Amino acid sequence: MSRWLVVMLGAAVVGLGVSLTVWANRAAWLPDEVPYHWGLSGEPQTMPRDQAFWTLMIMPLVTLGFTGLAALLPWLSPRNFSVEPFRATFGYAMALLALLFLYLHGVIVAAQVGWVEDLPRWLVGGILAAMALLGNVLGKVRRNFWLGVRTPWTLANDQVWTKTHRLAAWLFVGGCLLGLILLLAGLHPLIAISPFAVAAIVPVFYSLWLYKRLEREGRLGEAETPPPPGA
């Protein structure tokens, strides 16, 4: 069992432990009406406390299912799209997402208990931090069906994949850091997350432009770029 799979299982177990602890102490910790969904305005929808068990369990169960899926994906990968050339980076990315699920679960439960206010700001902050860390390793991700900027053009050509992910890495990190600055400056979470939204969309159009340029120049058949050291 890889260390990243252990981290993912740990995140699921911790999340389950948090949920079960809160449920066991629901009479003392939870309000009569438990918030479970927050709209753009930040105003929550609620449900009776005694009906909140599965609401508390959803995210840990999702994390557990995601862990099983992450363990299965390398086996499911077809030839020429294997995650083995970047297995360490793949494991890191999957573990990072599992930890993001745990963070989101933690702040939502804290808001339900009454320990956290302005939940959307906490949620967006955690997402931006996690996506910045993910962007930091995007340049090491090789062509596959599960992780990265998977467009028809990146999947069709190694050059397009490699150059698109180098651009995406810079955009993810820069967009997320800018978003965190905007968030800390007090701007609305939707405004703060907008640089990341742009960073996620631009590589899609870049991959199309790059593919068509290489196609026009007759360079689609050039040798692929070798994986970077430590991928």
N, C-alpha and C positions, 0 to 999 in steps of 0.2 A: 504494500500500500504506500503510495507516494505521500510526501509530507503535505502536499497541497490538498490531497483528498482527506487527510486527517484534519486539516484546518477547516475544510468544508463540513465534515461531520461534526466537528466541535462547534461550529456556528449553529448548525441545526439543533444540536443538543442543548446549547446555551439558550437558544430561542425557545425551545420547548420548556426548559426549566423556568424561564421568566414567565411564560404564559401560565404554567401550572401553579407557580407560586402566587401569581396575582389572582388566579381563579380560586385557589384555596383560601385566600384572604379577601375575597370580593366584598364581603359585607363591610369590612373596615376600610378597604382601599378604593373601591369603585363607587361612583355616585349611583343614585337610583336609575338614572338614564345615562347610559354609556355612549359617548360619541364614537362613531365608527367610520364616518365619511365626511371629509371636509371639502367644500366647494371652493371656487376661486376667491370668494369673499372671505374665506376662513371660517365661515359659520358651519358648525357640524350638524349632521343628522345623528339621531340617537336611537338607542333601543333599550328595552328594559334590562337591568343588570343580570337577571337570571337567565337571559337568552344570549349572553355574550360569549359563551364558551367557544363556539366555533370561530367567532370573530377574533378571539385571542389566539386561536390555533392555526389560522390560515397561513400566515407568513412562515412560521417554523416548518409547517408541512410542505410549503412550496420550496423552502430551502432544502429540505430532505429530498424531495423529488428532483430538484435541480442537481443535487450531489450525485444521485444515481444516474441521471442523464449524462453528467459530465464524465462519469466513469465509463459509460457505454459509448460515447461519441467516438473515441479513438478506434474502437473495434468496428463501428459502423462506417468509418471513412473509406471511400473507394480508393483504389490504386491511383496514384498521381495526385491525390488530394489528402494524403495522410497528414496527421498532426505530429508524427514522430520527428520530423526535422526541427520542430520548434516545441517539443513536448514540455520543456520547462516553462516556456512563456505561456503556453496553453494552460498549464496547471495554475500558474500565477493568476491569469485572467479569470479563470473559473473560481478560484478561491477569493479573489477580490470581489467578484459579483456576489458570492455567498456572504461575505462579510458586509457588503452593502445591504443585502436583505436583512441581516441581523441588526444593522444600524437602524434601518427604516422601522423594523419591528420595535426596537427599543424606544425610539422617540415617539412612535405612535402610542405604545403602551404608557409611556411617561405622560403623554398628553391626556390619555384616558384617566389616569390616576390623578392628574392635576398638577404634575410636577413641571410640565413644559407648556409655555404659552407661545402663540404665533407659530404653530406647527408647520405651515407651508415654508417658512424661512428655514427651519431646521431640516426639513426634507430636501429642499433644493440645495442647501449647503452641503449635505452629505453626498448627494448625487454628483454635484460638481467636483467635489474632492475625489470621489472614486473614479470619475471619468478622466480627470487629469492624470491620475496614476495609471489608468488603462492606456491613455494616449501615450504615455511615456514609453510603452513597450510595443506599440502598434507597428513600428518599423521592423520588428523582429518576427512578425507573424507572416508565415508563408501561405501559399495558395491552398485554401481549404473551404469546406462548405459551412463551417460552424461559427467562425470568429473572424471579425474584420469587416472591411467594406466589400461586401459580396455583391457585385453587380455583374451583368453578363459580360462586361468588357474586362473587368479584373480577373474573373474566373477563366476567361478565354486566353489570357496572355500573361506570362510572368513579368514582363517589363511593365505592363500597365499595373499589375498588382503591386509590384515593388514600389514604383514611383508614387502611386496613389496613396499607399500606406505611409510612405515617408512624409507626404504632404499632410495626411490625416493626423499623424502623430503631432506635428507642429500645431496644427489647427486645434486639435483637442486640448492640448496642454494650454495653449494661449487663450482659447475661448473660455475654458473653465477657470483659469486664473483671473481673467477679466470679469467673469461672472461672480466669482467670490469677492472681488474688490467692490463690485456694484452692490452685492448683497450686504457687505459690511458697511457700505456707505448709506444703507437704509433704503435703497430702492426696492420696489415691489419684486417679489420672487420671479414673476413672469418676465420682467425686464432683465433681471439678473441671469436667467437661464437662456435668454435669447442668443448671446454669443455662442453658446454651446450648440444651440439648434442650427445656427449658420454653419458652424464647424462640422456638424454631422452631415449637412446637405451638400456643401461645396465639393467634397471628394467624389460624390456620385457623378456630378456633371463633369468634373475634371477627368474621371476615368473614361467617360464617353469621348470627350475632346481628345484625350491622349491616344486612345485606340484609333480613332478616325485619322488622326495625324500620322500615326505609324503605318496605318493601312494605306494612306495616300502616298507615303514615301516608300512603300514596299519593304518596311522594316519589321513586320510582325514576326518573321521567322528567325530573327536574331536570337543568339543564345541567351538564356535566362541569366539574371543576376544571381550570383551565389549567395546563400544565406549568410548573414553577418555572424561573426564569432559569438558564441555564447547564446545563440538563439534557442 
